[in-house]
Amino acid sequence: MNRKEARTYLLALLMLTDNEFRYTRQTLVRATGMSDRAVRQEIHRLRKEDRVHIVSDTDRAGYYVGTSEQWNAFARRENKRAQNTFQTQDYTNVLQTRIEE
């Protein structure tokens, strides 16, 4: 299966999901023959370029196509996680600078 076919198959699999039935990334890797990294990249592309509401959360493993409400909740969680990551890194850099002085 070439990359385009794999991407189409990945999208088709994800379109069959919902909050109750999800595919783990490991399952998507096996089903498409793509590497784990390639699956993550394709999910990112589908979210960004094709505007597919592919959702995941920390409560249960797996990806699914969510409703607009589920997508918005996912986007809020991801934005908060990113903000926390950058705030932690900034704090670490400040501490490192003070230690070196």
KAZI-V339233 format. One record per residue. RES is the residue in three letters. NEAR is the number of other C-alpha atoms within 8 Angstrom. Layout:
BEGIN
<<RES NEAR> <RES NEAR>>
END
This chain:
BEGIN
<<MET 6> <ASN 5> <ARG 7> <LYS 6> <GLU 8> <ALA 12> <ARG 10> <THR 8> <TYR 9> <LEU 10> <LEU 9> <ALA 8> <LEU 8> <LEU 13> <MET 8> <LEU 7> <THR 13> <ASP 9> <ASN 8> <GLU 5> <PHE 7> <ARG 12> <TYR 12> <THR 9> <ARG 11> <GLN 7> <THR 8> <LEU 11> <VAL 12> <ARG 8> <ALA 6> <THR 11> <GLY 8> <MET 10> <SER 7> <ASP 9> <ARG 6> <ALA 8> <VAL 12> <ARG 9> <GLN 8> <GLU 9> <ILE 9> <HIS 8> <ARG 9> <LEU 12> <ARG 11> <LYS 8> <GLU 6> <ASP 7> <ARG 7> <VAL 8> <HIS 10> <ILE 13> <VAL 11> <SER 10> <ASP 8> <THR 5> <ASP 4> <ARG 6> <ALA 10> <GLY 10> <TYR 13> <TYR 15> <VAL 14> <GLY 12> <THR 7> <SER 7> <GLU 7> <GLN 9> <TRP 12> <ASN 8> <ALA 8> <PHE 11> <ALA 8> <ARG 8> <ARG 8> <GLU 8> <ASN 8> <LYS 8> <ARG 8> <ALA 8> <GLN 8> <ASN 8> <THR 8> <PHE 8> <GLN 8> <THR 8> <GLN 8> <ASP 8> <TYR 8> <THR 8> <ASN 8> <VAL 8> <LEU 8> <GLN 8> <THR 8> <ARG 7> <ILE 6> <GLU 5> <GLU 4>>
END
